[in-house]
Amino acid sequence: MFLHDTCPWKSTYEKKIAGGKQITTHQVRKALERNDKLDVFTWRYTASNCGLTMVLKKDMTEPFYRT
Protein backbone atom coordinates (compact mmCIF):
# COMPACT_ATOMS: atom_id res chain seq x y z
CA MET A 1 0.00 0.00 0.00
CA PHE A 2 1.25 3.51 -0.73
CA LEU A 3 0.18 6.65 1.13
CA HIS A 4 0.98 10.18 0.03
CA ASP A 5 1.42 13.40 2.02
CA THR A 6 2.75 11.43 5.00
CA CYS A 7 5.53 13.83 5.94
CA PRO A 8 4.38 17.40 5.28
CA TRP A 9 6.61 20.43 5.69
CA LYS A 10 5.86 22.49 8.79
CA SER A 11 4.84 25.54 6.74
CA THR A 12 2.50 23.47 4.54
CA TYR A 13 0.96 21.77 7.57
CA GLU A 14 0.38 25.03 9.43
CA LYS A 15 -1.06 26.75 6.35
CA LYS A 16 -3.60 23.96 5.75
CA ILE A 17 -4.55 23.77 9.43
CA ALA A 18 -5.07 27.56 9.46
CA GLY A 19 -7.30 27.17 6.41
CA GLY A 20 -9.53 24.73 8.27
CA LYS A 21 -8.26 21.51 6.66
CA GLN A 22 -7.44 18.39 8.64
CA ILE A 23 -4.19 16.64 7.83
CA THR A 24 -3.98 13.18 9.39
CA THR A 25 -1.94 11.08 6.97
CA HIS A 26 1.22 11.65 9.03
CA GLN A 27 -0.63 10.26 12.08
CA VAL A 28 -1.64 7.19 10.10
CA ARG A 29 2.01 6.70 9.05
CA LYS A 30 3.20 6.90 12.64
CA ALA A 31 0.59 4.39 13.81
CA LEU A 32 1.57 1.97 11.04
CA GLU A 33 5.27 2.33 11.98
CA ARG A 34 4.46 1.04 15.49
CA ASN A 35 2.91 -2.18 14.11
CA ASP A 36 5.47 -5.02 14.34
CA LYS A 37 3.70 -6.94 11.58
CA LEU A 38 4.39 -4.26 8.98
CA ASP A 39 7.39 -2.86 7.16
CA VAL A 40 6.98 0.88 6.64
CA PHE A 41 9.31 3.02 4.56
CA THR A 42 8.88 6.74 3.88
CA TRP A 43 10.50 8.78 1.14
CA ARG A 44 10.29 12.20 2.78
CA TYR A 45 11.18 14.33 -0.25
CA THR A 46 8.78 12.89 -2.82
CA ALA A 47 5.11 13.57 -3.59
CA SER A 48 5.73 17.31 -3.89
CA ASN A 49 8.03 17.20 -0.86
CA CYS A 50 5.20 15.96 1.37
CA GLY A 51 6.27 12.33 1.66
CA LEU A 52 5.35 9.01 0.11
CA THR A 53 5.06 5.97 2.38
CA MET A 54 5.14 2.31 1.38
CA VAL A 55 3.55 -0.25 3.70
CA LEU A 56 4.20 -3.99 3.37
CA LYS A 57 2.79 -6.81 5.45
CA LYS A 58 5.60 -8.93 6.88
CA ASP A 59 5.55 -12.66 6.16
CA MET A 60 5.38 -14.00 9.70
CA THR A 61 6.27 -17.51 8.52
CA GLU A 62 9.81 -16.31 7.75
CA PRO A 63 12.56 -16.86 10.34
CA PHE A 64 12.92 -14.12 12.96
CA TYR A 65 15.98 -12.63 11.27
CA ARG A 66 14.00 -11.99 8.09
CA THR A 67 11.14 -10.05 9.72
N, C-alpha and C positions, 0 to 999 in steps of 0.2 A: 504494500500500500504506500502511496506517496501523498504527503500533505504539503501544501504550500503556505507561505507567510507564517512560518513557524519560529522565526527569529527576527522580529521587526526591529528596525533602528529605533532608538529612543525618541527621536524627533517625530518619526512617522507615527509611532504608537501614541504619543501625547497629542498630536494633531488630530488623529482619528477619535480618540477618547473625548477631546474637547468638542468635536463635532457631533457627539452623541452616538458614535458607533461603538459596538462591543467588539473587542479583539480577544479571542480565546484560544486560537490555534496554538499559541506558545504554551498555554496551560495543558492542552491535550498532549503536546510533545513531551512535556516534563512528566506527566502521569505515565505515558507509555515507556519512558526511559526507566522508570522505577520497577517495571514489570520484568521479572527474571526470565520469563518465557519468551521474551521478544528481543531481537536485535534492532537497535534504533541508531540511525546515522543521519546527521544533519549537515548539509552543505549550507553554511551561513551566508555566503555571498552570492547565492543564485536566486532565481525567482525575483528579479528586480531588487536584489540585495535585501530581501526579506526572509530568505531561508526556504530550503526545500528539504523535507525529511522523508527518509525511506524507513519503512517498518517491515521487518520480516519475522515470521513465527519461527522460533528455534525448533529443531527436530529433537525432541526430548529422548528419542531412542538412541541418539549418538552417545558415545562415551563422554564423561564429564569434561574432559579436556577439549572437546569440540564444541561445547555449548557456551 
